[in-house]
Amino acid sequence: MQDLSYLEALLGAPTAEEEYRDVWVVAYGAVSGLSDLSLQLIGKARSLADGVGAYVRALLVGAPDEERAQTLIACGADMVYLAPGLPDAATLASFLQAQRPEFVLFGDVPGCRTLAPRVAQALGASLVTEAEDLSIEPDTRALLVTRPIYEG
């Protein structure tokens, strides 16, 4: 949607092609509009990416349109890809594998709830659910997760 060359200049030299980079968000746009959770995830992704010098890229699924994509950019995404409907796990995993994301954030919304584990399995990636907060350890680039612990 926009030329990112100015961001590349700000973030320094391009990374080696084989490296996994960037924080991705699978954002859900319902017919009624973007979910609040999608906007919160973009904000969190922006915070994570800024800490390690990465981009925020979003895949807007469901009922995407140009206006919703611009909203995601205004909330912190550097680039937004549009995907009408909800892709199946194999299609989404193939797309993400080609993009080489370092982290992918999914919201706990209908459709994504069952899609995220399938995509993680297809990519051979870890999956964390019910996260309350996320951060990245800058030296190791490890994802640090705060989760609720239930007693009972």
NORFEN-V589560 format. One record per residue. N is the residue number from 1. RES is the residue in one letter. OMEGA is omega as a letter, one per 30 degrees, with the letter a starting at -180 (NA if undefined). BURIAL is b if it has 9 or more other ideal C-beta (glycine too) atoms within 8 Angstrom, else e. D_CENTER is the distance of its C-alpha to the mean C-alpha in Angstrom with 1 decimal. Layout:
n: {N & N}
res: {RES & RES}
omega: {OMEGA & OMEGA}
burial: {BURIAL & BURIAL}
d_center: {D_CENTER & D_CENTER}
//
This chain:
n: {1 & 2 & 3 & 4 & 5 & 6 & 7 & 8 & 9 & 10 & 11 & 12 & 13 & 14 & 15 & 16 & 17 & 18 & 19 & 20 & 21 & 22 & 23 & 24 & 25 & 26 & 27 & 28 & 29 & 30 & 31 & 32 & 33 & 34 & 35 & 36 & 37 & 38 & 39 & 40 & 41 & 42 & 43 & 44 & 45 & 46 & 47 & 48 & 49 & 50 & 51 & 52 & 53 & 54 & 55 & 56 & 57 & 58 & 59 & 60 & 61 & 62 & 63 & 64 & 65 & 66 & 67 & 68 & 69 & 70 & 71 & 72 & 73 & 74 & 75 & 76 & 77 & 78 & 79 & 80 & 81 & 82 & 83 & 84 & 85 & 86 & 87 & 88 & 89 & 90 & 91 & 92 & 93 & 94 & 95 & 96 & 97 & 98 & 99 & 100 & 101 & 102 & 103 & 104 & 105 & 106 & 107 & 108 & 109 & 110 & 111 & 112 & 113 & 114 & 115 & 116 & 117 & 118 & 119 & 120 & 121 & 122 & 123 & 124 & 125 & 126 & 127 & 128 & 129 & 130 & 131 & 132 & 133 & 134 & 135 & 136 & 137 & 138 & 139 & 140 & 141 & 142 & 143 & 144 & 145 & 146 & 147 & 148 & 149 & 150 & 151 & 152}
res: {M & Q & D & L & S & Y & L & E & A & L & L & G & A & P & T & A & E & E & E & Y & R & D & V & W & V & V & A & Y & G & A & V & S & G & L & S & D & L & S & L & Q & L & I & G & K & A & R & S & L & A & D & G & V & G & A & Y & V & R & A & L & L & V & G & A & P & D & E & E & R & A & Q & T & L & I & A & C & G & A & D & M & V & Y & L & A & P & G & L & P & D & A & A & T & L & A & S & F & L & Q & A & Q & R & P & E & F & V & L & F & G & D & V & P & G & C & R & T & L & A & P & R & V & A & Q & A & L & G & A & S & L & V & T & E & A & E & D & L & S & I & E & P & D & T & R & A & L & L & V & T & R & P & I & Y & E & G}
omega: {l & l & a & a & l & l & l & l & l & a & l & a & l & a & l & a & a & a & l & a & l & l & a & l & l & a & a & l & l & l & a & l & l & l & l & l & l & l & l & l & l & l & l & l & l & l & l & a & l & a & a & l & a & l & l & l & a & l & a & a & l & l & a & l & a & a & l & l & l & l & l & l & l & a & l & l & l & l & l & l & a & l & l & a & l & a & l & a & a & l & a & l & l & l & a & l & l & a & l & l & l & l & l & l & l & l & l & l & l & a & l & a & l & a & a & a & l & l & l & l & a & a & a & a & l & l & l & l & l & l & l & l & l & l & l & l & a & a & a & a & l & l & l & a & l & a & l & l & a & l & l & NA}
burial: {e & e & e & b & e & e & b & e & e & e & e & e & e & e & e & e & e & e & e & e & b & b & b & b & b & b & b & b & b & b & e & e & e & b & b & e & b & b & b & e & b & b & b & b & b & b & e & b & b & e & e & b & e & b & b & b & b & b & b & b & b & b & e & b & e & e & e & b & b & e & b & b & b & e & b & b & b & b & b & b & e & e & b & e & e & e & b & e & b & e & e & b & b & e & b & b & e & e & b & b & b & b & b & b & b & b & b & e & b & e & b & b & e & e & b & b & e & b & b & b & e & b & b & e & e & e & e & e & e & e & b & e & e & b & e & b & e & e & e & e & e & e & e & e & e & e & e & e & e & e & e & e}
d_center: {16.4 & 17.6 & 19.2 & 17.3 & 20.5 & 21.3 & 18.0 & 18.8 & 22.2 & 21.0 & 18.8 & 21.6 & 22.4 & 20.0 & 18.9 & 20.6 & 19.3 & 19.2 & 16.8 & 13.2 & 11.3 & 8.4 & 5.2 & 2.4 & 1.8 & 5.1 & 7.5 & 11.1 & 14.0 & 17.3 & 20.6 & 21.3 & 18.3 & 14.8 & 14.3 & 14.7 & 12.1 & 9.4 & 11.1 & 11.2 & 7.5 & 7.3 & 10.4 & 9.5 & 6.7 & 9.7 & 12.0 & 10.6 & 10.3 & 13.7 & 15.2 & 14.8 & 15.1 & 11.8 & 10.1 & 7.0 & 6.2 & 5.5 & 7.3 & 9.8 & 11.8 & 15.1 & 17.3 & 15.5 & 17.8 & 18.2 & 18.8 & 15.6 & 13.7 & 15.9 & 15.1 & 11.4 & 12.8 & 15.3 & 13.0 & 11.4 & 9.2 & 11.2 & 10.8 & 10.2 & 11.1 & 13.2 & 13.9 & 16.8 & 17.2 & 15.2 & 15.1 & 16.7 & 15.2 & 17.1 & 16.0 & 12.3 & 12.9 & 15.1 & 12.7 & 10.0 & 13.1 & 14.4 & 11.4 & 11.7 & 8.3 & 9.4 & 6.7 & 4.2 & 4.2 & 6.6 & 9.3 & 12.9 & 14.1 & 16.7 & 15.6 & 12.2 & 14.5 & 16.2 & 13.6 & 11.3 & 14.5 & 15.7 & 12.8 & 12.8 & 16.6 & 16.6 & 14.6 & 16.8 & 14.0 & 14.3 & 13.1 & 13.5 & 14.3 & 15.7 & 14.3 & 15.9 & 14.6 & 12.6 & 13.8 & 14.1 & 17.7 & 18.3 & 21.1 & 19.6 & 15.9 & 15.9 & 13.5 & 15.8 & 15.4 & 17.8 & 18.7 & 21.7 & 24.7 & 27.0 & 30.7 & 33.2}
//
